[in-house]
Amino acid sequence: MRKKTKMIHSGITMDQKTGALSVPIYQVSTYKQDRAGEHRGYEYSRTGNPTRHALETIIAELEGGKAGFAFGSGMAAITSVMMMLDANDHIIVTDDIYGGSYRLMTNILNRYHIHHNFVNTTKLEEVEANIKDNTKAIFIETPTNPLLKVTDIQAMARIAKKHNLLLIVDNTFATPYLQQPLELGADIVLHSATKYIGGHSDVVAGLVVVKTEEHANRLHYIQNAVGAILGPQDAWLLMRGIKTLALRMEAIEGNTRKIASFLESHKDIKHLYYPGLKHHPGHEIAKTQAAGFGGMLSFDVGSGEKADKILQKVKFFTLAESLGAVESLISLPAKMTHASIPKERRAQLGISDGLLRLSVGIEDVEDLLEDLQSALE
Ligand SMILES: Cc1ncc(COP(=O)(O)O)c(C=O)c1O
């Protein structure tokens, strides 16, 4: 099955009983047992729900893994995966990571003695240098939020294998349509499905896919024990979103390339971060490990004041947190998604007060270009 067909025909695509072409929303918490302890596959919806199961089956197939798991948010997914670690374990984390993941590492997991080092994972020698006796995992985001840094997944997998570490990849920006980390050697792939997978700014969700049966059993145990599950209505919305993921990603990518080339030649742009540009340091790796460069780009206009003016002027780029939807969004990471990262740390990473991030949607690109042009004036 080719990729576009997979988006439509993967997993459980219909109701076997009625032939309905959409999986029903099983709005249910519990299930009748035929005898005590004898059930028909479902006993309680925290443990398993048929609508959630259909979604979990689809995402497992799309990512090429053993099993999928759906959570109430991307952060619930990441937290549940981190629960696979034990106290006193150490994890290497991409330095330019989503602010919420940074907050989880620095303010929550540290209290349970799960230690971390933020490392520039685009530099293999830095990753190797940070491996300690108690290191158990490498957690990368690629491309990153908001600087679009690209980490070489295959190289990370080689390091992880050599040191017997888990390789966990946040694939939110790339989506399973463009990038499949498990095929490149990762052990676990996860998503904020709130973004491209949902695609319509109407659901908050997280998805995880694992490669082995052992990890599937462990994560299912955690999902059931911790209970951060996705509800059936939201699971249904994600399945609906997946059906158009290929079309949306292609339209989004086409628009993003045009916007990137417009911004690249604009005199007021100090830095433009987009892996599709030839001079982007991760361009060659992105080309080999993904089928496209995605729909996210960031650019520095030099000051917070200037960025603010642009935010006030744009019409078709809505000022909002989040990304990956059909409508174009604009944000100021330093004050929004990455406000939980201390200012000095943001400065070190290059997340300046004048850095704007675009999530390009599927509008007519001419309207988007005109909008940016007049806002930049
Ligand atoms: C790359 C990345 N990972 C994880 C998350 C967290 O996902 P959620 O907001 O669904 O909890 C986000 C949210 O913006 C994100 O951008």
The ligand as a Tripos MOL2 file, in Angstrom:
@<TRIPOS>MOLECULE
LIG
   16    16     1     0     0
SMALL
NO_CHARGES

@<TRIPOS>ATOM
      1 C1          6.8130   19.2910   19.3300 C.3       1 LIG1
      2 C2          5.7570   19.2430   20.3850 C.ar      1 LIG1
      3 N1          5.6970   18.1710   21.2110 N.ar      1 LIG1
      4 C3          4.7680   18.0900   22.1770 C.ar      1 LIG1
      5 C4          3.8390   19.0920   22.3820 C.ar      1 LIG1
      6 C5          2.8090   18.9690   23.4750 C.3       1 LIG1
      7 O1          1.5780   18.5950   22.9340 O.3       1 LIG1
      8 P1          0.1510   18.9650   23.5530 P.3       1 LIG1
      9 O2          0.0110   20.4460   23.4810 O.co2     1 LIG1
     10 O3         -0.8070   18.2190   22.6800 O.co2     1 LIG1
     11 O4          0.1580   18.4760   24.9660 O.co2     1 LIG1
     12 C6          3.8500   20.2070   21.5290 C.ar      1 LIG1
     13 C7          2.8730   21.2980   21.7310 C.2       1 LIG1
     14 O5          2.9640   22.3520   21.1420 O.2       1 LIG1
     15 C8          4.8400   20.2850   20.5160 C.ar      1 LIG1
     16 O6          4.9180   21.3390   19.6940 O.3       1 LIG1
@<TRIPOS>BOND
     1     1     2 1
     2     2     3 ar
     3     2    15 ar
     4     3     4 ar
     5     4     5 ar
     6     5     6 1
     7     5    12 ar
     8     6     7 1
     9     7     8 1
    10     8     9 2
    11     8    10 1
    12     8    11 1
    13    12    13 1
    14    12    15 ar
    15    13    14 2
    16    15    16 1
@<TRIPOS>SUBSTRUCTURE
     1 LIG1         1 GROUP 0 **** ****
